[in-house]
Amino acid sequence: MSFLWGLFCRRAPFSPGSAMARLGVLILLPLLFDSVFSISFFLPVRTRKCLKEEIHKDVLVTGEYEIMPCVAGTGSRSKIKITDSSGHILYSKEDATKGKFAFTTEDYDMFEVCFESKSQMGTGRVPDQLINLDMKHGVEAKNYEEIAKVEKLKPLEVELRRLEDLSESIVNDFAYMKKREEEMRDTNESTNTRVLYFSIFSMCCLIGLATWQVFYLRRFFKAKKLIE
């Protein structure tokens, strides 16, 4: 692990080869530690990066984050903030280094997790920070070990509870997809009806305009005595 950490934080002149090497390590990390599902990225100083995800209504969301400076004593400070599409703050922490968060969604919405880096130093070069973020929601966010202790469940009963929650989650996902499909179908049918009515209205306008032109030209030519 110390080798990987040193490879992440070693500062070297930028080149496509070094960038590909870092990207390769980031891709291999999930393979090396398949029990950890997380996102890792570098956060340059005085920048802000956000991650967005759509989550259903009444879903438990838990997360754990860790912000690690590549060089200690650089004076870099980071802030984490979680908001919904309306701007409501669900979690916020200044000078964040490591912590956990949890909340339950009130409606189907787009949620945003933002990290912002600040530095007290001047214009000198400040190393990037490595952000590790682990987020879970729905069945994955539930602590079944704690549920088993509280309700005194046997291992088989815990697995059955997990399968039951997973099945309920799948059913809810299919119900939501069916609802969205019905909404999209209604929208398509409404659009088709409006297009049909607009086409009929356009044809009536064109026929009316053509008829008016015929009568107008007929009267004009009669006034000029070009036709009888």
WORA-V242503 format. One record per pair of residues at least 24 apart in sequence whose ideal C-beta (glycine too) atoms are under 8 Angstrom apart, sorted by the first residue. I is the first residue (numbers start at 1). J is the second residue. D is the distance in Angstrom with one decimal. If there is no record, write none. Layout:
I;J;D
I;J;D
//
This chain:
4;29;7.3
5;68;8.0
8;70;7.0
8;130;5.7
9;70;3.3
9;71;7.2
9;127;7.1
9;130;7.1
11;70;7.1
11;71;8.0
11;127;6.0
36;134;7.0
37;134;6.5
37;136;7.6
38;132;5.6
38;133;6.1
38;134;4.1
39;131;8.0
39;132;7.6
39;133;4.9
39;134;7.8
39;135;7.8
40;130;6.5
40;131;6.7
40;132;5.2
40;133;7.6
41;130;7.8
41;131;5.6
42;128;4.3
42;129;7.0
42;130;6.0
42;131;7.4
43;67;7.7
43;78;7.0
43;115;5.5
43;117;4.9
43;128;6.1
43;129;4.7
43;130;7.7
43;131;5.2
44;117;6.8
44;128;5.0
45;76;5.8
45;117;5.1
45;118;7.5
45;119;4.6
45;126;4.2
45;127;7.9
45;128;7.1
45;129;7.7
46;117;6.4
46;118;6.5
46;119;6.2
47;116;7.6
47;117;5.8
48;114;6.1
48;115;7.1
48;116;4.4
48;117;7.6
49;114;7.1
49;115;5.5
49;131;7.8
50;112;5.2
50;113;6.6
50;114;4.2
50;115;7.7
51;112;7.1
51;113;4.8
51;114;7.8
51;133;7.2
52;110;5.7
52;111;7.0
52;112;5.0
52;113;7.9
53;110;7.4
53;111;5.8
53;113;8.0
53;135;7.6
54;108;7.3
54;109;7.3
54;110;5.3
54;111;7.7
55;105;5.2
55;108;7.3
55;109;6.9
55;111;5.7
55;137;5.7
56;105;6.9
56;108;5.3
56;138;7.9
56;172;6.9
56;173;7.7
56;176;6.4
57;105;5.9
57;106;6.9
57;107;5.1
57;108;4.9
58;104;6.6
58;105;6.5
58;106;7.6
59;104;6.9
59;105;4.9
59;137;5.3
59;138;5.4
59;141;8.0
60;102;7.1
60;103;8.0
60;104;5.4
60;137;6.5
60;138;7.0
60;141;4.6
60;142;6.7
61;102;6.8
61;103;5.6
61;104;7.2
61;105;6.6
61;111;7.5
61;135;6.9
61;136;7.4
61;137;4.3
61;141;6.1
62;100;7.1
62;101;7.2
62;102;4.5
62;135;7.4
62;136;5.3
62;137;7.3
62;141;4.3
63;100;6.8
63;101;5.1
63;102;7.4
63;113;7.6
63;133;6.8
63;134;6.3
63;135;4.2
63;136;7.0
64;99;7.4
64;100;4.9
64;101;8.0
64;133;7.8
64;134;4.7
65;96;7.2
65;98;7.0
65;99;6.3
65;100;7.9
65;101;7.8
65;131;7.0
65;132;6.6
65;133;4.9
65;134;7.3
66;97;7.3
66;98;4.7
66;131;7.7
66;132;4.5
67;96;6.0
67;97;5.4
67;98;7.0
67;115;7.3
67;129;5.6
67;130;7.5
67;131;5.7
67;132;7.9
68;129;6.6
68;130;4.8
68;132;7.3
69;127;6.6
69;129;5.2
69;130;7.9
70;127;4.3
70;128;6.3
70;129;7.1
70;130;6.6
71;127;4.6
74;119;7.1
74;121;6.8
74;126;5.4
74;127;6.1
75;119;5.8
75;120;4.1
75;121;5.2
75;126;7.8
76;117;6.0
76;118;7.1
76;119;5.0
76;126;6.0
76;127;7.9
76;129;6.0
77;117;7.4
77;118;4.9
77;119;7.3
77;120;7.3
78;115;6.1
78;116;6.7
78;117;5.1
78;118;7.4
78;129;6.2
78;131;7.9
79;115;7.3
79;116;4.6
79;118;7.3
80;113;7.2
80;114;7.1
80;115;5.6
80;116;8.0
81;113;7.8
81;114;5.0
81;116;7.5
82;111;6.6
82;112;7.0
82;113;5.2
82;114;7.6
83;111;7.3
83;112;5.4
83;114;7.5
84;109;4.8
84;110;7.1
84;111;5.6
84;112;7.6
85;109;5.3
85;110;4.8
85;111;7.9
85;112;7.9
102;141;7.6
108;176;7.7
138;169;5.3
139;165;4.8
139;166;5.1
139;169;5.3
//
